[in-house]
Amino acid sequence: MNPVSKTIILVFVMGILGTLFKSGIQAGEVHPVSSNQDSAQRIILLAPSAPVILELTLLVDQSDFRSISNDYIDRMFTSLDQDEDGFLDLKELKSLPAFGIQRYDTGSLQARLQRLDLDPVDQRLSLKEFAVYLHSGQGSAFRIAGVPSRSSQVIELFRKLDQDQNGTLSDAELQASPQTLFLFDRDEDEVLNLAELRPFNSDRANMASPNPVRQTEVETPFLRLDHDRSVNKAIDEILKKYSEHTRSEKEAIAISCFQQNRQDTGQLPDSDKNADGFLNREELFEYLQNPIPDVQLEIAIPREQTFRPHLKFLNKTTNRVHDVQVVSSSKMEFHIDGLLLELRVKSTRHLLADNVRFYQTRFRVVDGDKNGYLTQAEFAQLNLPGIEYQKVDKNKDEMLFVEELTDFLIKDTAEVQNQVVMTVANDGKSLFEILDTDLDRRLSPRELQNSIQRVKDYDGNRDQALDHSELKGHFKITFELGKPELFKFAPRTDAMSMQQNMMIPRTVNGPRWFQRMDRNRDGDLSRREFLFDPALFDQYDTNQDQLISPAEAEAIGTSGNNN
């Protein structure tokens, strides 16, 4: 590596690595927190019986995780504010980079200023207005990402069966599952495989996406409580999920829902302004600004400093949280309402430097004529997904030197560490997996008929309905800084396609005539498959479940052959 590159890498590791964008300063959205809660990020877990509030003290390099974002915004603003008057005028905005926000970055400079200027009278940007722009481009400093851990969990079977879209599956909806899913049986073989239940063109969309990790939003029962929009979303979900605790109009929830097995309930009655025993939307909104935490954790992640990331269990205020086990300084687990939460914290600081070194090595490989720079054709061989040559070649001289590439990679990869990412992986069983009793990765009519009985064991709150959190009883949760986008891959795609094309063995149970008639190899005969006199079907189907089982066929003996 040449001296210039080494110097840039050193600067990257020691300083520029700290480039983080503002998360919580969008005007009118983020509420101030008290001095002793500066590092707190609150999350609500929609657990089976009642909501659970998790309060995370997030430290990056031993400081409030939001402070690094503030530092970066201050530095960029100061560098643009050449006359040091505390504002950015039209002339200074000429140096303002575009962050890919269509509503802000298009049109003339004057038009951009008008869209960014929250106070159109002064025709200039304050630090607050500038921060709104960066926040819009980079999002929150904390993000929850759901990751499906198996291909069968990508199937939105729950959503397909939830006909009234209330977030739960009733016995009636499960009983109607054969009719509900009938339209998805595209090959008309009376069984439903992964390919049929997956959304149309999903594989094609995955291949075309430059960022496969963000190809879909995966729902989790964990929701942020950090601004008005997220709090209102949480209220919607609470009122929908815990309907047994709501009033008939579904616009208020009983205080008792939050008081279950609580050791401290003092704040809750104070939130009930009209003392009716319920929290309406306004009261619930006010309470969720500063709720009583059920679980308090401390999470420390290194960025510039060198130390091992650690995770501490600080406190709990409810008996619903139990069996707390500290596995190591960076890993622990505990149970909530029968849900197992396995938490760990990881350091990703090395990935940014690794990312730069990898493409510096690739630079030397693709520089075919060894002239020290890359043409547009040579640049294409770097395989930087979604990155145009003109974006990297800053001076537009058609010669991309390693220093220019390094500078771009440092900025591009450092920007992803503007967030602490909480990745929620589901290691429990999906609804598809619960119903697929013979593990052939298909749903047969028999399996759908038995769906009510199969899901009873997962109805944790015994409300005769099934919700997402009851299905997915084991969550693996990882806290880390954002990873470089260029190092993100989707290794499961090929495995998924291989598994869904697995060969289904021929039926081996029942008489020979039964085995031959079972064309879809699901172990039962439907009316469509039954080739004898249709009048005999009802005679053979002794339990009248519209399927002839191997046992029913065996009971007939050889009469089938005689017919």
SESE-891893 format. One record per residue (C-alpha): residue number from 1; x, y, z. Coordinates in steps of 0.05 Angstrom, whole numbers, plus 32768, in hexadecimal, padded with zeros to 4 digits. Example, Ala and Ser with C-alpha at 12.3 -4.5 7.8 and 13.67 -1.06 7.14 Angstrom:
SESE-891893
<node 1, <80F6, 7FA6, 809C>>
<node 2, <8111, 7FEB, 808F>>
***
This chain:
SESE-891893
<node 1, <8000, 8000, 8000>>
<node 2, <801C, 8045, 7FEE>>
<node 3, <8029, 807A, 8023>>
<node 4, <7FEE, 80A4, 800E>>
<node 5, <7FBE, 806B, 8016>>
<node 6, <7FDB, 8058, 805A>>
<node 7, <7FD2, 80A0, 8071>>
<node 8, <7F8A, 80A2, 805A>>
<node 9, <7F7B, 8060, 807C>>
<node 10, <7F99, 807A, 80BD>>
<node 11, <7F6F, 80B9, 80B9>>
<node 12, <7F33, 808D, 80AB>>
<node 13, <7F3E, 8060, 80E8>>
<node 14, <7F4E, 8099, 8118>>
<node 15, <7F1E, 80CF, 8101>>
<node 16, <7EF1, 80C8, 80C6>>
<node 17, <7ED7, 8086, 80E1>>
<node 18, <7EAE, 80B2, 810F>>
<node 19, <7E83, 80CF, 80D8>>
<node 20, <7E3D, 80C3, 80F1>>
<node 21, <7DFE, 80E7, 80DE>>
<node 22, <7DCB, 8107, 810C>>
<node 23, <7D92, 80DA, 8122>>
<node 24, <7D65, 80FF, 8151>>
<node 25, <7D62, 8149, 8142>>
<node 26, <7D2E, 814E, 810C>>
<node 27, <7D04, 818B, 811F>>
<node 28, <7CC3, 817C, 8142>>
<node 29, <7CD1, 8132, 8146>>
<node 30, <7D04, 811C, 8179>>
<node 31, <7CF6, 812C, 81C1>>
<node 32, <7D2C, 8142, 81F1>>
<node 33, <7D44, 8111, 8225>>
<node 34, <7D5D, 811F, 826B>>
<node 35, <7DA7, 8125, 8278>>
<node 36, <7DAB, 80E1, 829A>>
<node 37, <7D89, 80C0, 825F>>
<node 38, <7DB2, 80DD, 8226>>
<node 39, <7DC8, 8099, 820D>>
<node 40, <7D85, 8076, 8216>>
<node 41, <7D62, 8058, 81DA>>
<node 42, <7D1E, 803C, 81EB>>
<node 43, <7CFF, 8001, 81C8>>
<node 44, <7CBB, 7FE0, 81D1>>
<node 45, <7CB5, 7F95, 81CA>>
<node 46, <7C6F, 7F7D, 81B7>>
<node 47, <7C73, 7F3F, 81E3>>
<node 48, <7C39, 7F0D, 81E5>>
<node 49, <7C16, 7F24, 8224>>
<node 50, <7C28, 7F6E, 8228>>
<node 51, <7C5B, 7FA2, 820E>>
<node 52, <7CA1, 7FA2, 822B>>
<node 53, <7CCC, 7FE1, 822D>>
<node 54, <7D17, 7FD7, 8222>>
<node 55, <7D44, 8012, 8232>>
<node 56, <7D89, 800D, 8211>>
<node 57, <7DC3, 8038, 8228>>
<node 58, <7DEB, 8039, 81E7>>
<node 59, <7E33, 804F, 81EC>>
<node 60, <7E62, 8057, 81B0>>
<node 61, <7EA9, 8062, 81C7>>
<node 62, <7E8E, 806D, 820E>>
<node 63, <7E62, 80A8, 81F7>>
<node 64, <7E19, 80B1, 81E7>>
<node 65, <7E0F, 808F, 81A3>>
<node 66, <7DEC, 80CE, 8189>>
<node 67, <7E26, 80FD, 819A>>
<node 68, <7E52, 80E4, 8161>>
<node 69, <7E1C, 80F7, 8130>>
<node 70, <7E1A, 813D, 814E>>
<node 71, <7E66, 8143, 8147>>
<node 72, <7E64, 8131, 80FE>>
<node 73, <7E2C, 8162, 80EE>>
<node 74, <7E50, 819A, 8114>>
<node 75, <7E91, 818D, 80EE>>
<node 76, <7E70, 818C, 80A9>>
<node 77, <7E47, 81CA, 80B8>>
<node 78, <7E85, 81EF, 80D0>>
<node 79, <7EAC, 81DC, 8092>>
<node 80, <7E75, 81F7, 8065>>
<node 81, <7E68, 8237, 808E>>
<node 82, <7EA3, 825E, 8071>>
<node 83, <7E8E, 82A2, 808D>>
<node 84, <7E81, 8283, 80D2>>
<node 85, <7E3E, 82A6, 80DB>>
<node 86, <7E1A, 8266, 80F1>>
<node 87, <7DF3, 825F, 80B1>>
<node 88, <7DFD, 8243, 806B>>
<node 89, <7DEA, 8273, 8034>>
<node 90, <7DE1, 8265, 7FEA>>
<node 91, <7E2B, 826E, 7FDB>>
<node 92, <7E41, 823F, 8012>>
<node 93, <7E0D, 820B, 7FFD>>
<node 94, <7E33, 8201, 7FBB>>
<node 95, <7E61, 81D3, 7FE2>>
<node 96, <7E28, 81AC, 8002>>
<node 97, <7E2B, 8164, 7FEC>>
<node 98, <7DEE, 813F, 7FD4>>
<node 99, <7DD9, 8104, 7FFF>>
<node 100, <7DAA, 80E3, 7FCD>>
<node 101, <7D69, 80FF, 7FE9>>
<node 102, <7D3E, 810B, 7FAC>>
<node 103, <7D11, 8140, 7FCB>>
<node 104, <7D4D, 8169, 7FE1>>
<node 105, <7D85, 815C, 7FAF>>
<node 106, <7D63, 816B, 7F6D>>
<node 107, <7D5C, 81AD, 7F48>>
<node 108, <7D85, 81ED, 7F4D>>
<node 109, <7DAB, 8202, 7F8B>>
<node 110, <7D76, 8237, 7F99>>
<node 111, <7D40, 8202, 7F95>>
<node 112, <7D67, 81D5, 7FC5>>
<node 113, <7D6D, 820D, 7FF6>>
<node 114, <7D23, 821C, 7FF5>>
<node 115, <7D13, 81D3, 8004>>
<node 116, <7D46, 81CE, 803C>>
<node 117, <7D38, 8212, 805C>>
<node 118, <7D05, 8208, 8093>>
<node 119, <7D03, 8254, 809C>>
<node 120, <7CF9, 826D, 8054>>
<node 121, <7D00, 82B5, 8069>>
<node 122, <7D4B, 82B4, 8077>>
<node 123, <7D60, 828D, 8039>>
<node 124, <7D97, 8268, 805E>>
<node 125, <7DA1, 8228, 8085>>
<node 126, <7DAB, 8224, 80CF>>
<node 127, <7DCF, 81EB, 80F1>>
<node 128, <7D8B, 81CE, 8104>>
<node 129, <7D72, 81D0, 80BC>>
<node 130, <7DB3, 81B2, 80A4>>
<node 131, <7DAC, 817A, 80D6>>
<node 132, <7D65, 816B, 80BD>>
<node 133, <7D83, 8161, 8078>>
<node 134, <7DB8, 8130, 8090>>
<node 135, <7D85, 810C, 80BB>>
<node 136, <7D57, 8104, 807E>>
<node 137, <7D90, 80E6, 8057>>
<node 138, <7DAA, 80B6, 808A>>
<node 139, <7D70, 80A5, 80B8>>
<node 140, <7D71, 8097, 8102>>
<node 141, <7DAF, 808A, 812B>>
<node 142, <7D8E, 8049, 8142>>
<node 143, <7D6E, 8017, 8114>>
<node 144, <7D4B, 7FD4, 811E>>
<node 145, <7D56, 7FA3, 80E6>>
<node 146, <7D30, 7F62, 80E0>>
<node 147, <7D54, 7F28, 80BD>>
<node 148, <7D31, 7EE8, 80A8>>
<node 149, <7D5E, 7EAF, 80BC>>
<node 150, <7D3F, 7E7A, 808F>>
<node 151, <7D1F, 7E7A, 804B>>
<node 152, <7CDD, 7E61, 8066>>
<node 153, <7CDA, 7E9D, 8094>>
<node 154, <7CD9, 7ECB, 8058>>
<node 155, <7C93, 7EB0, 8048>>
<node 156, <7C5F, 7EE1, 8060>>
<node 157, <7C2E, 7EAA, 8071>>
<node 158, <7C16, 7ECE, 80AF>>
<node 159, <7C03, 7F0C, 8087>>
<node 160, <7BE0, 7EE2, 8052>>
<node 161, <7BB5, 7EBF, 8085>>
<node 162, <7BA6, 7EFD, 80AE>>
<node 163, <7B68, 7F10, 8086>>
<node 164, <7B51, 7F4A, 80B3>>
<node 165, <7B99, 7F64, 80B9>>
<node 166, <7B94, 7F6C, 8105>>
<node 167, <7BD9, 7F4E, 8113>>
<node 168, <7BBE, 7F0C, 812F>>
<node 169, <7BA5, 7ECA, 8112>>
<node 170, <7B63, 7EB1, 812E>>
<node 171, <7B4A, 7E6A, 812C>>
<node 172, <7B19, 7E7E, 80F5>>
<node 173, <7B52, 7E99, 80CA>>
<node 174, <7B7B, 7E5A, 80D5>>
<node 175, <7B3F, 7E2E, 80C5>>
<node 176, <7B36, 7E55, 8084>>
<node 177, <7B7F, 7E4E, 8071>>
<node 178, <7B74, 7E1A, 8039>>
<node 179, <7B43, 7E49, 8016>>
<node 180, <7B6D, 7E87, 8024>>
<node 181, <7BAC, 7E69, 8006>>
<node 182, <7B89, 7E46, 7FCB>>
<node 183, <7B9A, 7E80, 7F9B>>
<node 184, <7BE4, 7E77, 7FA8>>
<node 185, <7BE5, 7E2F, 7F8E>>
<node 186, <7BFE, 7E44, 7F4A>>
<node 187, <7C10, 7DFD, 7F32>>
<node 188, <7BCD, 7DE3, 7F4C>>
<node 189, <7BEC, 7DA7, 7F6F>>
<node 190, <7BC5, 7DB6, 7FB0>>
<node 191, <7C04, 7DC2, 7FD8>>
<node 192, <7C27, 7E05, 7FE4>>
<node 193, <7C72, 7E0A, 7FDE>>
<node 194, <7CA2, 7E42, 7FEE>>
<node 195, <7CA5, 7E5C, 7FA7>>
<node 196, <7C5A, 7E64, 7FA4>>
<node 197, <7C54, 7E87, 7FE7>>
<node 198, <7C8E, 7EB6, 7FDC>>
<node 199, <7C7C, 7EFA, 7FBD>>
<node 200, <7C80, 7EFD, 7F70>>
<node 201, <7CC3, 7F11, 7F53>>
<node 202, <7CE5, 7F10, 7F97>>
<node 203, <7D22, 7EEB, 7F7D>>
<node 204, <7D28, 7F1B, 7F42>>
<node 205, <7D22, 7F57, 7F70>>
<node 206, <7D57, 7F3A, 7F9E>>
<node 207, <7D88, 7F31, 7F65>>
<node 208, <7D7C, 7F77, 7F4B>>
<node 209, <7D84, 7F98, 7F8E>>
<node 210, <7DC9, 7FB7, 7F9A>>
<node 211, <7DBD, 7FB0, 7FE4>>
<node 212, <7DA0, 7F6B, 7FF1>>
<node 213, <7DA1, 7F74, 803C>>
<node 214, <7D6C, 7FAA, 8038>>
<node 215, <7D42, 7F89, 8002>>
<node 216, <7D05, 7F81, 802F>>
<node 217, <7CED, 7F9B, 8071>>
<node 218, <7CE8, 7F62, 80A2>>
<node 219, <7CB6, 7F6E, 80D9>>
<node 220, <7CCB, 7F63, 8121>>
<node 221, <7CA5, 7F6D, 8162>>
<node 222, <7CDA, 7FA1, 8176>>
<node 223, <7CC8, 7FEA, 8169>>
<node 224, <7CF0, 8029, 8176>>
<node 225, <7CD6, 8061, 81A4>>
<node 226, <7D00, 809C, 818D>>
<node 227, <7CD3, 80CE, 816A>>
<node 228, <7C8A, 80DE, 815C>>
<node 229, <7C83, 80AF, 8121>>
<node 230, <7CA1, 8073, 8144>>
<node 231, <7C77, 8080, 8183>>
<node 232, <7C37, 8086, 815B>>
<node 233, <7C48, 8046, 8136>>
<node 234, <7C53, 8022, 8178>>
<node 235, <7C0F, 803B, 8191>>
<node 236, <7BED, 8020, 8153>>
<node 237, <7C0D, 7FDC, 815D>>
<node 238, <7BFE, 7FDA, 81A8>>
<node 239, <7BB4, 7FEA, 819E>>
<node 240, <7BAF, 7FB6, 8167>>
<node 241, <7BD6, 7F7E, 8189>>
<node 242, <7BBB, 7F82, 81D0>>
<node 243, <7B72, 7F88, 81BD>>
<node 244, <7B5C, 7F62, 81FB>>
<node 245, <7B75, 7F9D, 8224>>
<node 246, <7B54, 7FD3, 81FA>>
<node 247, <7B10, 7FF3, 81FE>>
<node 248, <7ADB, 7FE4, 81CA>>
<node 249, <7AF0, 801F, 819E>>
<node 250, <7B38, 8005, 819E>>
<node 251, <7B53, 804B, 81AD>>
<node 252, <7B6A, 803F, 81F6>>
<node 253, <7B8F, 8008, 821A>>
<node 254, <7B88, 7FF4, 8263>>
<node 255, <7BC0, 8008, 8292>>
<node 256, <7BBF, 7FC1, 82AC>>
<node 257, <7BDD, 7FAB, 826A>>
<node 258, <7C1D, 7FD0, 827D>>
<node 259, <7C1B, 7FBD, 82C6>>
<node 260, <7C21, 7F71, 82BF>>
<node 261, <7C54, 7F57, 82F1>>
<node 262, <7C70, 7F9D, 82F9>>
<node 263, <7C9B, 7FAE, 8335>>
<node 264, <7C91, 7FF9, 832B>>
<node 265, <7C50, 8015, 830F>>
<node 266, <7C52, 805B, 832D>>
<node 267, <7C57, 8081, 82EC>>
<node 268, <7C1E, 805E, 82C8>>
<node 269, <7BE3, 807B, 82F0>>
<node 270, <7C00, 80C0, 82E6>>
<node 271, <7BFB, 80B7, 829B>>
<node 272, <7BB1, 80A7, 82A1>>
<node 273, <7B99, 80F0, 82A3>>
<node 274, <7B4F, 80E1, 82A6>>
<node 275, <7B59, 80A8, 82D8>>
<node 276, <7B2D, 8078, 82B1>>
<node 277, <7B5E, 803E, 82B4>>
<node 278, <7B70, 8044, 826A>>
<node 279, <7BA4, 8069, 8242>>
<node 280, <7B88, 8089, 8204>>
<node 281, <7BB4, 809B, 81C9>>
<node 282, <7BC8, 80DE, 81E5>>
<node 283, <7BD7, 80C1, 822A>>
<node 284, <7BFC, 8086, 820D>>
<node 285, <7C25, 80B5, 81E0>>
<node 286, <7C3A, 80DE, 821D>>
<node 287, <7C4B, 80A0, 8245>>
<node 288, <7C77, 8083, 820E>>
<node 289, <7CA2, 80C1, 820D>>
<node 290, <7CC0, 80AA, 824F>>
<node 291, <7CA4, 8066, 8261>>
<node 292, <7CB8, 803A, 829B>>
<node 293, <7CED, 800B, 827F>>
<node 294, <7CE2, 7FC1, 828B>>
<node 295, <7D2A, 7FB0, 8279>>
<node 296, <7D68, 7FDD, 827A>>
<node 297, <7DA7, 7FC9, 8254>>
<node 298, <7DEA, 7FEB, 8247>>
<node 299, <7E0C, 7FE0, 8204>>
<node 300, <7E52, 7FFA, 81F4>>
<node 301, <7E6E, 7FF6, 81AD>>
<node 302, <7EB5, 800A, 8198>>
<node 303, <7EBF, 8038, 815C>>
<node 304, <7F01, 805C, 8161>>
<node 305, <7F14, 8042, 81A5>>
<node 306, <7F2F, 7FFC, 81AF>>
<node 307, <7F07, 7FD3, 81E1>>
<node 308, <7EDB, 7F96, 81E1>>
<node 309, <7E91, 7FA5, 81D7>>
<node 310, <7E68, 7F96, 8214>>
<node 311, <7E20, 7F8A, 8228>>
<node 312, <7E06, 7F94, 826F>>
<node 313, <7DC3, 7F83, 828F>>
<node 314, <7DB5, 7FBF, 82BB>>
<node 315, <7D6F, 7FB5, 82D8>>
<node 316, <7D29, 7F99, 82CF>>
<node 317, <7CE8, 7FB1, 82EC>>
<node 318, <7CBA, 7F77, 82DA>>
<node 319, <7CB7, 7F2E, 82EC>>
<node 320, <7CA6, 7F1E, 82A4>>
<node 321, <7CF0, 7F23, 8297>>
<node 322, <7D13, 7EE6, 82B4>>
<node 323, <7D4C, 7EB3, 82AC>>
<node 324, <7D80, 7EE9, 829D>>
<node 325, <7DC1, 7EC7, 828A>>
<node 326, <7E02, 7EED, 827C>>
<node 327, <7E27, 7EC1, 824B>>
<node 328, <7E63, 7EF0, 8242>>
<node 329, <7E73, 7F3A, 8244>>
<node 330, <7E53, 7F42, 81FF>>
<node 331, <7E1B, 7F0F, 8202>>
<node 332, <7DDF, 7F00, 822E>>
<node 333, <7D99, 7EE3, 822A>>
<node 334, <7D58, 7EE8, 8250>>
<node 335, <7D0F, 7ED6, 8249>>
<node 336, <7CD2, 7F03, 8242>>
<node 337, <7C8C, 7EE4, 823F>>
<node 338, <7CA9, 7EA3, 8226>>
<node 339, <7CD3, 7EC6, 81F1>>
<node 340, <7D1E, 7EB8, 81F3>>
<node 341, <7D48, 7EF6, 81E4>>
<node 342, <7D91, 7EE6, 81D4>>
<node 343, <7DB9, 7F27, 81D1>>
<node 344, <7E00, 7F36, 81BB>>
<node 345, <7E29, 7F73, 81A9>>
<node 346, <7E5E, 7F73, 8172>>
<node 347, <7E94, 7FA1, 8159>>
<node 348, <7E97, 7FB1, 810F>>
<node 349, <7ECE, 7FE6, 8111>>
<node 350, <7EFF, 7FBA, 80EB>>
<node 351, <7ECF, 7FB2, 80B0>>
<node 352, <7ED7, 7FF8, 8097>>
<node 353, <7F23, 7FF4, 8091>>
<node 354, <7F1C, 7FAE, 8073>>
<node 355, <7EEC, 7FC9, 8040>>
<node 356, <7F1D, 7FFF, 8029>>
<node 357, <7F58, 7FD0, 8027>>
<node 358, <7F31, 7F9D, 7FFE>>
<node 359, <7F1F, 7FCE, 7FC7>>
<node 360, <7F65, 7FEC, 7FC7>>
<node 361, <7F7F, 7FA7, 7FB7>>
<node 362, <7F49, 7F9F, 7F82>>
<node 363, <7F5F, 7FE2, 7F64>>
<node 364, <7FA5, 7FC6, 7F55>>
<node 365, <7F87, 7F87, 7F37>>
<node 366, <7F57, 7FA9, 7F06>>
<node 367, <7F89, 7FDF, 7EF2>>
<node 368, <7F9A, 7FB6, 7EB4>>
<node 369, <7FCB, 7FE6, 7E93>>
<node 370, <7FEC, 7FF6, 7ED7>>
<node 371, <7FEA, 8041, 7ECA>>
<node 372, <7FD5, 8050, 7F12>>
<node 373, <7F8D, 8064, 7F03>>
<node 374, <7F4C, 8043, 7EED>>
<node 375, <7F24, 8054, 7EAF>>
<node 376, <7ED9, 804B, 7EB1>>
<node 377, <7EDF, 8006, 7E91>>
<node 378, <7F13, 7FF0, 7EC5>>
<node 379, <7EE9, 800D, 7EFE>>
<node 380, <7EAE, 7FE0, 7EEA>>
<node 381, <7EDA, 7FA4, 7EFC>>
<node 382, <7EDD, 7FBB, 7F44>>
<node 383, <7E94, 7FA5, 7F4A>>
<node 384, <7E7F, 7FDD, 7F79>>
<node 385, <7E34, 7FD1, 7F7B>>
<node 386, <7E0A, 800D, 7F67>>
<node 387, <7E46, 803C, 7F64>>
<node 388, <7E52, 8066, 7F26>>
<node 389, <7E97, 8079, 7F0D>>
<node 390, <7E86, 80C3, 7F0C>>
<node 391, <7E73, 80C1, 7F55>>
<node 392, <7EB8, 80A8, 7F69>>
<node 393, <7EE1, 80D1, 7F37>>
<node 394, <7ED9, 8113, 7F5D>>
<node 395, <7F02, 813F, 7F2E>>
<node 396, <7EE1, 8122, 7EEF>>
<node 397, <7F23, 8118, 7ECC>>
<node 398, <7F12, 80D1, 7EB4>>
<node 399, <7F4C, 80B7, 7EDE>>
<node 400, <7F3A, 8096, 7F20>>
<node 401, <7F76, 8091, 7F4E>>
<node 402, <7F7A, 8065, 7F8B>>
<node 403, <7F77, 80A3, 7FB8>>
<node 404, <7F34, 80B7, 7F9A>>
<node 405, <7F19, 8070, 7FA3>>
<node 406, <7F32, 806D, 7FEB>>
<node 407, <7F13, 80B1, 7FFB>>
<node 408, <7ED0, 809A, 7FDF>>
<node 409, <7ED2, 8057, 8004>>
<node 410, <7EE3, 8078, 8046>>
<node 411, <7EA8, 80A7, 8041>>
<node 412, <7E79, 8072, 8026>>
<node 413, <7E89, 803C, 8058>>
<node 414, <7E90, 806B, 8094>>
<node 415, <7E4A, 8087, 8088>>
<node 416, <7E2B, 8043, 8098>>
<node 417, <7E43, 804A, 80DF>>
<node 418, <7E13, 8083, 80EA>>
<node 419, <7DE6, 8051, 810D>>
<node 420, <7DE5, 801E, 8143>>
<node 421, <7DC1, 7FE4, 8123>>
<node 422, <7D98, 7FB2, 814B>>
<node 423, <7D91, 7F75, 811F>>
<node 424, <7D58, 7F46, 8133>>
<node 425, <7D5F, 7EFF, 8118>>
<node 426, <7D26, 7ECF, 8122>>
<node 427, <7D3E, 7E8B, 8138>>
<node 428, <7CF9, 7E73, 814B>>
<node 429, <7CC7, 7E50, 811E>>
<node 430, <7CA0, 7E75, 80EA>>
<node 431, <7C57, 7E65, 80DE>>
<node 432, <7C6B, 7E40, 809E>>
<node 433, <7C9B, 7E14, 80C5>>
<node 434, <7C69, 7E05, 80FC>>
<node 435, <7C35, 7DEE, 80CA>>
<node 436, <7C67, 7DC7, 809F>>
<node 437, <7C65, 7D89, 80CB>>
<node 438, <7C87, 7D59, 8099>>
<node 439, <7CBF, 7D8C, 808B>>
<node 440, <7CB7, 7D86, 803F>>
<node 441, <7CB6, 7DD2, 8038>>
<node 442, <7C6E, 7DCF, 801F>>
<node 443, <7C2A, 7DD9, 803E>>
<node 444, <7BF8, 7DA1, 802F>>
<node 445, <7BAD, 7DA2, 8039>>
<node 446, <7BB5, 7D75, 8076>>
<node 447, <7BE8, 7DA5, 8096>>
<node 448, <7BBA, 7DE0, 808B>>
<node 449, <7B7F, 7DBA, 80A8>>
<node 450, <7BA8, 7DAE, 80E7>>
<node 451, <7BC0, 7DF6, 80ED>>
<node 452, <7B94, 7E08, 8129>>
<node 453, <7BAE, 7DCE, 8152>>
<node 454, <7BF6, 7DDB, 813D>>
<node 455, <7BF8, 7E23, 8153>>
<node 456, <7BD5, 7E1A, 8196>>
<node 457, <7C17, 7E0D, 81B9>>
<node 458, <7C30, 7E51, 81A1>>
<node 459, <7BF6, 7E79, 81BB>>
<node 460, <7C1C, 7E92, 81F7>>
<node 461, <7BE6, 7EC1, 8213>>
<node 462, <7BAE, 7E8E, 8205>>
<node 463, <7B82, 7EC1, 81E1>>
<node 464, <7B6E, 7E90, 81AA>>
<node 465, <7B97, 7EB9, 8178>>
<node 466, <7BDE, 7EB7, 8160>>
<node 467, <7C0C, 7EF3, 8155>>
<node 468, <7C53, 7EFC, 813A>>
<node 469, <7C77, 7EFE, 817D>>
<node 470, <7C56, 7EBD, 8193>>
<node 471, <7C6F, 7E9B, 8155>>
<node 472, <7CB6, 7EB2, 8158>>
<node 473, <7CCB, 7E9F, 819E>>
<node 474, <7D16, 7EA4, 8197>>
<node 475, <7D37, 7EE6, 8182>>
<node 476, <7D82, 7EED, 8175>>
<node 477, <7D91, 7F37, 817C>>
<node 478, <7DD3, 7F58, 8168>>
<node 479, <7DE9, 7F9F, 8176>>
<node 480, <7E20, 7FBC, 814A>>
<node 481, <7E33, 7FF9, 8122>>
<node 482, <7E1D, 7FF9, 80D9>>
<node 483, <7E44, 7FCD, 80AA>>
<node 484, <7E62, 7FE4, 8067>>
<node 485, <7E2E, 7FDA, 8031>>
<node 486, <7E62, 7FC0, 8001>>
<node 487, <7E6F, 7F84, 802E>>
<node 488, <7E26, 7F6F, 8035>>
<node 489, <7E10, 7F31, 8011>>
<node 490, <7DD3, 7F03, 800F>>
<node 491, <7DF1, 7EBD, 8013>>
<node 492, <7DAE, 7E9B, 8020>>
<node 493, <7D90, 7EA9, 7FDC>>
<node 494, <7DAF, 7E6D, 7FB8>>
<node 495, <7DA1, 7E3F, 7FF3>>
<node 496, <7D59, 7E54, 7FF4>>
<node 497, <7D4F, 7E44, 7FAA>>
<node 498, <7D71, 7E00, 7FB2>>
<node 499, <7D47, 7DED, 7FEE>>
<node 500, <7D05, 7E00, 7FCE>>
<node 501, <7D15, 7DD3, 7F92>>
<node 502, <7D23, 7D96, 7FBE>>
<node 503, <7D06, 7D54, 7FA5>>
<node 504, <7CC8, 7D3B, 7FC9>>
<node 505, <7CCB, 7CEF, 7FD1>>
<node 506, <7C91, 7CC5, 7FB8>>
<node 507, <7C5D, 7CB0, 7FEC>>
<node 508, <7C70, 7C6E, 800D>>
<node 509, <7C35, 7C66, 803D>>
<node 510, <7BF2, 7C46, 802C>>
<node 511, <7BDF, 7C14, 7FF6>>
<node 512, <7C01, 7C17, 7FB2>>
<node 513, <7BC4, 7C36, 7F90>>
<node 514, <7BC5, 7C6D, 7FC6>>
<node 515, <7C0F, 7C7B, 7FBA>>
<node 516, <7C05, 7C81, 7F6F>>
<node 517, <7BC9, 7CB0, 7F75>>
<node 518, <7BEF, 7CDF, 7FA4>>
<node 519, <7C09, 7D0B, 7F6C>>
<node 520, <7C20, 7D45, 7F98>>
<node 521, <7C42, 7D14, 7FC9>>
<node 522, <7C24, 7D34, 8007>>
<node 523, <7C0F, 7CF2, 8026>>
<node 524, <7BC4, 7CFD, 801C>>
<node 525, <7B91, 7CF6, 7FE4>>
<node 526, <7B64, 7D2F, 7FD3>>
<node 527, <7B24, 7D2A, 7FA9>>
<node 528, <7B4B, 7D43, 7F6E>>
<node 529, <7B80, 7D0C, 7F73>>
<node 530, <7B4E, 7CD4, 7F81>>
<node 531, <7B45, 7CAE, 7F3F>>
<node 532, <7B11, 7C7B, 7F54>>
<node 533, <7AC6, 7C88, 7F53>>
<node 534, <7ABC, 7CCC, 7F75>>
<node 535, <7A84, 7CAE, 7F9E>>
<node 536, <7AB7, 7C81, 7FC0>>
<node 537, <7ADF, 7CBC, 7FDA>>
<node 538, <7AAC, 7CCC, 8011>>
<node 539, <7AAA, 7C82, 8023>>
<node 540, <7AF5, 7C7E, 802A>>
<node 541, <7AFC, 7CC1, 804D>>
<node 542, <7AE1, 7CA7, 808F>>
<node 543, <7AEE, 7CE5, 80B8>>
<node 544, <7AD1, 7D13, 8082>>
<node 545, <7B0D, 7D42, 8081>>
<node 546, <7B0E, 7D43, 8035>>
<node 547, <7B50, 7D1C, 8034>>
<node 548, <7B5E, 7CD2, 8031>>
<node 549, <7B98, 7CC1, 805E>>
<node 550, <7BC6, 7C84, 8057>>
<node 551, <7BA3, 7C65, 8094>>
<node 552, <7B5F, 7C6E, 8074>>
<node 553, <7B79, 7C4F, 8034>>
<node 554, <7B97, 7C14, 805A>>
<node 555, <7B54, 7C08, 807C>>
<node 556, <7B35, 7BFE, 8038>>
<node 557, <7B67, 7BC6, 802A>>
<node 558, <7B67, 7BAF, 7FE3>>
<node 559, <7B21, 7BC8, 7FD3>>
<node 560, <7B40, 7C03, 7FAF>>
<node 561, <7B63, 7BD5, 7F7E>>
<node 562, <7B23, 7BAD, 7F74>>
<node 563, <7AFE, 7BED, 7F63>>
***
